[in-house]
């Protein structure tokens, strides 16, 4: 290249980098539906609860930390789920001094731990979904691998006695993966019978305000294999769908190095910041969601459908992905998507801990995803609307604004390579509030809201103030998202 050609090439590259694309948002139809006030919810792993190893950390979770309680309150109302693989290894001991668990149980849950948990719920305004052990222990020496409820009754009776704020009970965590975690197979027919047993226990123990029966936490997180055993959820629901109050399933789009350390380059599922925000990653949930909804609608038509456990990266998360801004883009999108398709609860794994917690458990400082959760809780109401974008790079969701007196909150996520100019429907153009969310890089551990870095100030949350706009269009940077609230009063929200 001569000098003139070089200059022209640089100009072409510069112009391309400044490319701005126009995007139109439009109403699809007038359909609306509602989600639970607790839609955005969280979990704590059973291993944290009882103090066994949780992704290379071993400690008993301290519910009494003032900073934990302070930050948790801002996500209320919410459900706290206790679950995870170690939920199926726990022995319940509600009376007497703690003893070693009988074989083949591996850990012990005491009344003291339960008391601390239930006190935390009352303090922060959460309700509890508790995953009952459906693993080796209560099946040991049982005919046909059936579930013995005796130990579970000790816990359930105690929970009822102390009036713990229990919303519901699950039985077994990810039973379709038992073959990997426990080297045994529990058939969906057997598990359905076990749920009938648990249902009778709840009938006997709770004469008033019976907790919900929830399950079966089928997991879709093994690359390529999906459900692992085809029709596991279908066959389970055929056996007990009529008694379930909620159908739950689990999903993680990417895997961490902890999952398959012997396959560190397992593409395309190994987590990197770039993969996290690809449209193919964001869309990976759709076929599994459609399968779950189709089967549930047929065999458990009265049950709600819940995302019972999810995070951007499985197996405790991945450094600089699940604890960074790349995860925030995924989190905002999955919150919007699952609400749009009618799921009633989204349980984020976990509130605090691992590399995927909303909080860093050693410092209790919020990670970027915590501020995403906070924005959602404050701005996205329970009535879900049906708007869409004409650009696949701009993923769009709309709800009636929380306490908005008739306004609409538009959540728009730009995963494209260029800035977008967003045009809302004509009636929504004009004065609006905007909450624009960016970061320096996808690996950034700090989220920026309207140009201000979100972090604690003297252990207190910063104000999350909107900027005001008056033009008929909104600029949305590449790899960013925003919530726009026009002043227009939309009748379905009024």
N, C-alpha and C positions, 0 to 999 in steps of 0.2 A: 504493500500500500504506500502511495505517496502521501505527502502531508495533507493535501486537500481531501483525498479519499478518507484518510484517518479522521479528519475533523468531521466530515459528513457522517461517518459511521458513529462517532461519539454523539452527534446530534440526534441521529435516529434512535440510539439506545436511550438517550436522555428523554426524548419525547415519548418513547414507549413506556418508560418508567413512570411518567407523569399521566399516563392514560387514566381517564375517569369514565366510568360507565354509568348510564342511567338505568334505574330500576323502578318499576311500577308495582305498588302494593294494591291489591284489589280484594273485594269481598267475594268469597266463593259461593256461599249461600247463607241463609239466615239461621242455620242450625246452631243451637247452643246446648251445652251440657255443663253440669257442675262437678267439681271434685271436692274431696274432703278438705276441711280447713287444715288438717294435718298432712296434706299431700306431701310436702317436703318434710321428710323425717330422717332419722339417723339410727345408727346401730352402735353397739359395743360388742366386741367378740366375746364369746363365752370364756376363751382362754384368758382374756384380760380380767374378766369377772372373778375367776377362781385363782388366778395367779400362776398360770403355767406359761410356757413359752409362746409368745405371740410375735412371729417374724423376728426372731433373734433377740427379743426383749422378754424378760421374765419379771413380772411384778403384779401385785394385786391392785386393781384399779382403785384410785382414791377418789371417791365421790364427794368428799367434803372440802375439796379445794375451792376457796372463794372465787378465784378467777375462772375456773371451769363452770361454776354455777352462774356467774355473771354473764359469760358469753353464751351459755346454753339458753338462758331465759329469752334471748332475743330471737331464737328460732321457734319459740312456742307460739301456738300449740303444735305439738309434734308427737309422734310415736317414737319411743325408744325400743328397738328390737334387740333382744339378746339371742344370738345364734352363732353360726359358724361351725366348722368341722368339730371343734372340741366340745360343742354342746352335746354331742353324741358319745362323750366319754365321762360325763359328770355323774357322780353319786350325790344324792340329796340327803343331808343329815341336818334335820331341823331341831334335834334334841340332843343335849349332852355335849361334852367336849369333843373337839374334832378328832376323828380317828382316821387311820389309813383306809382307803376305799377297798371294798371287797373285789376280788377278781371277777370279771376283767375290767372293771371301772379303773380310771386312771387319775381322777381328781375328785375333790370334795367341795360341794357348795354348802355353807353353813348358814344358820339363821342370822348370824351377825352380818354376813355379807348381804343377805336378802334385806335385812333391816336398813342397811346403808343405801342400798339401791332404791328401795321404796321411799325412803326419806328424800332422796335426790329428786325423784319424780314429783313429789309434792312441792318441793322447793322451786323447781324450774317450770312446772306446768306441763309435764309430759305424761302420757299414758304408756303402758308397757305391753309389748308383745314378747312372750317368752317361748323360746324353742325348747321343748321337752326332749330329753334323751330318747332317741329311737334306735340307738346303736347296739353294740354287743352286749352291754351289761344287762339291760332288761329283757334281752332275748336269750340269754345264756341258759342252756339246757331246757329251753321251751320247745314244745312240739311244733314242727314245721316253721321254726324261726319266728313264731308269734311273739307279740309284745306283751310283757307282763307289766301292769300298771301300778304295782304295789309301791315302788319307790317314788313314782311320780305323784301318787296320791298324798304322800307325806309333804311334798313341796306345795301342791295345789291347795291342800287343806290349810297349810300355814299361811300361804298368800291370802287366802280368804279370811282367815282369823285376824290378821293384822290389817285387813282392808287395804291391801296394796292396790294402787290404781291400775288394775290389769285390764287391758282392752281385749286380749285374746291369747290363745295358745297355739303353737305349732307343734308338730311331732316329726322329728328327724330333719336334718339339714342336708339338702342335696342328695337324696337317696339314690338317684341315678348314678352318682359317683362313688357309692359305697365300695364298689369293686376296686377302686383306686385307693381309697382312704382306709378301708377295713378288710380288704381282700375277701369280701363276701358279697352276695347278691341278695337284696331284698326285693322280691317281685312286687309289682304295682298292685296285684290282687291282695297279697299279704298285707301291704301297707294300707290299703283301703279298709281292710278288716280291722287293722289297728286303730284307724281313725274312728271307726264305729265304737271301739272300746273306749277311747279317750272321750268321745261324745257322751257316753253313758256316765263316765266319771264326772264330767262337768255338770251333767244333769243332777247327779247325786250331791255334789259338793256345793253348788250354787242354787239356792232356792229362789233368789231374786237376782236380777241383772246378770244372767249367765254370760260369761266371756265368749267372744267369737271363737269359732273353730276355723283354723287357717292352715293352708298347705297347698302343695307339698314341697315347695322350694326347689322344684326341678331346675337344674343348672344348664345353661347354654353358654359354656365358656371354654370348651375344648376345641382347639382349631380343627376345622373340617368336620369333626364328628358331631358338633352341636349337642343334641339331646343324648348322645351316646347310644342309648337303647331306644330305637324308634318306637314311638307310640307309648312311651312310659307314662307320660302325663295323661294321654287319652284313656289308657287302660285303668289307671288310678281313678280318674274321675268317673268312669263308668261304674266303679264300685262304691263311690261315696260322694259324688258330686252333689247329691240332693241334700246332704247335711252340712256342706261347707258354707261358711259365710264369706270367705275370700279365697281366691286361687292365687298362689304366689309363685313367682319364678325369679331366677337369678341370671344376671348377664354382665359380662365384662368383655369389652371389645378387643383389648390387647392384653398380652401376658408380660410379666416381668421376668428378669433373669432368675428369680427365685423359683419360678414355676418349672422351668426346664433348663437348669444350669448346665446340663450336659449338651444342650442345643442352643448355645447363646446367640446364634444367628438364624433362628427359626422365623424366616419371613413367610408371609407378610404380617404376622401377628406380634412379633417382638416389639415392645413399646419404644418408640422414639418420639420426640416432640413433633416432628414433621408428619409422621403417620397418624398421630393423635388427631390432627385437624383435617386430614384428608376426607373428602366427601365419602369415599368408599368406607372409611372407618365409621363416620357418623351414620351412614346408612346400613351398617352391618346388622343393627338391631331389628330392622324392619321385617325380614322373613320370619324371625323367631317370634316377634310380637304378633304377627298375623296368625301363626300356628297356634300360639297360646290362646288368642281370642277366639279363633274358630272352634277349637276343641272345648273351651270353657263355655262358649255360648250354647253349644250343643248339649253338653253333659252336666254343666253347673250353671244354668241360665240365671239363677237368682243370686249367684255369688258375685261380689266385686272382684276385680282383677288388680293385683298389686305387683309392682316391682319390689320384691322382698329383700333384695340385696344387689347393690351395684356400685361400681367405681370405675374410673377410666382404665385402670390397670389391675389385674388380679394378683393374688399371692403377695399381699401387703403393699403393692404399688411399686413404682419405679422412680428412682431419684431423677429430678429435673424433668419429669413428665407429670406424674400424678400429684406432685407437690408444687407444680409450677403453672404458669398461665396457660400452657397448652391444654391442661386438664379443665381449666375454667371455660374454655370455648366448648369442649365436649359436654361439660356439666350443664351449661346453659341450654345447649341444644337438646340434650336428652330430657331435661326437665320440661322443656316446651313440647317435645315430640310425644312423650308418654301422656302428658295431660291432654294433648290434642286428640289422641286416639282413645281416651276415656279411662285410663288407669287411675285408680283412686288414691294410690299411695306410692311414693318413691322413697325407698329406704336407702340412704347413702351409707356405705361402708367406708370409714367409721366416723363417729363424732370426733374422737381423739385417739391417735396412735398410728403406728405403722408409717408408711410413706404416703398413704392415701387418705389419712385423716383430715378432717376440716381444720383440726387444730394439731399443732406439734405438741405431743404429749409431754415432752421434757420441759418445754417453756410455756406451753399453753398459748403461744402466739398464734393468731389466725393465719392460715395459708390463704392463697388467692381464692380458692373455692368457697371458703367461709363467707367472703364478701359477696360472692355470687348468690349464695344461699340467703344472705341478709337482704340483698336487693329484691330477690324473688319474694321473700316473705313480706316485705314492705310494700311492694308495688303490684304484684300479680295476684288478682283476686281469684275467687272460686268459680266464676262463670267463664267458660272457655268459648271463644268465638272462632269463626272459620275464615281467616284471611290467608292470602298467599302472595308470594313474590313471583314475578315473571323471569327471575334470574336464579338458576340453581345454586349459585354461589352465595346468595342471600337467603338464609333460612329464616322464616318469619312465623311468629306465633303471636296471638292476641288474646288477651283476657280483659274482662271488665276490671278496672283499676280497683285495688283493695281500698275500701273506704273512699272511693273516688266520686261518689254521687253522680254516676252516669258517664264518666269518662272511660276511655279505653287505653290500656297499656300495650304498646306494640314492642315485642322483643324481636330484634333483628340482628342476625349474626352474619358477618361477612367473612367467609373462608376463601375468598378469591385472592388473586394476586394484585388487585388494583383497588383504589378507592372507588366507592360507589356513591352515586347521588340518588337518594331515596325519595320517591314521590309517593306520598300517601294519597288515598282517595280524596277527591276534591273537597268533600265536606270536612275532612280532618286537617286540611291545610290551614296554616295560620299560626296563632300563638300556641306554643307547646312547651312542656318541660322535657328536658332531655338528660339522661344519665348515660354518658358515653364511657365505655370501659376499654382500656388499652393496657399495654405493658411494653417495656423496652424490647423484650424478646420473648419468644415462646417459652424459654427456659427461665424466665424471670420469676422470682419468688415473691414479687410484689405486684399488686394490681393497682392501676391508676384509674381513678374516677374523675372525669372532667378535669384532667390535668393535675389532680392531687393524689399523691401516693397514699394508699389506704394502709394504715398501721396503727397500733395502739399508741395512745398518748397518756403516759402515767397509768397504764393498765386500763384505760378507758377507750371505748370505741370512738373513732372520729365521726364528725357529722358527715352525712352522705347527702349533700345538698345538690339539687338539680341546677342546670343552667337553663335560662329561658331563651327560646327561639321564636322568631316571628315569620320566617320565610316559608315558602310552600315546599321546600325540599330540605333534606337532611344529608349532610356528608357523613359517610361511614367508612372509616379507614380500613385498609385490608387487615385481616387477622385481628378483628376487633368486634365488639358487639355493643348494642345500646338498647335502652328502654326509652321509648318516646311516648309522652302522654299529652295528646292534644287537648285543648280546652273544650272542644266540641262535645256536646251531650248526645250520646248514642242511645237511642230509645231502648234497645234490649238490656242496657245496663242501668237505665234510670229507675 
